[in-house]
Amino acid sequence: MNRRRPNLLVAKLVEVRSHHEHANIEEELRRLILSGGAPPGTVIPPGEVADAFRVSPIPVREALKTLVGEGLVVHQRNSGYRVSSLSTDELKEIYFVRGVLEQAALAQAVDRASEADIAAARGCHEQLVTATKWGDGKSFHDVSRQFHMCLTAPCAMPRLLSMFESTWNLTEPFQIMRSVSSATQELLNDDHAALLDGFTARDVSAVLDVANTHHARLETAGRLGLPPE
């Protein structure tokens, strides 16, 4: 008799629930998806998730509806819920939107940034250089996002930042920066250094020019990081 292979996502949720009795369903599903713990296309069985959290399927479906609204999960009548996948065209569109939002945030952030903001960005850049040196793809991926958030946060425009983070989240399940070559990481770090220099000098034009070049490089890396269609 063949035993059904356990769902990887559910197995990870069971582990979370064993350590955190009051874990939030929506938050844990989102965290798992954004961390790459549930790759694009992963099936999300509401009943099994409910069993993992020892609740009825109702709060699970409510959580999934929220994640569908965020674009992290898709629902189809015949196949149920799955972690969202992206086509090359969809990825290109997301990077375009993300680039526009980041440019808008940077344009406002440069002059508003405090010395503490600049120091935080500098600290992230140092971590990125170290991650590249040691071949730590996970840290490079995670801190790259932190670096960009450090540069944009001083704009102090919460709605703009929320939209920017939401578009960034759409590419997170692919964990694209974890798989780029060390040569590409070094090019991206050169961009980061130039961004930091312009940011420190409060040169809006220089920051936006570098950000445009950097964004094109990120989009190329993103396309290469997608699984074959």
Secondary structure, 3 states (H helix, E strand, C coil): CCCCCCCHHHHHHHHHHHHCCCCCHHHHHHHHHHCCCCCCCCEECHHHHHHHHCCCHHHHHHHHHHHHHCCCEEEECCCEEEECCCCHHHHHHHHHHHHHHHHHHHHHHHHHCCHHHHHHHHHHHHHHHHHHHCCCHHHHHHHHHHHHHHHHHHHCCHHHHHHHHHHHHCCHHHCHHHCCCHHHHHHHHHHHHHHHHHHHCCCHHHHHHHHHHHHHHHHHHHHHHCCCC
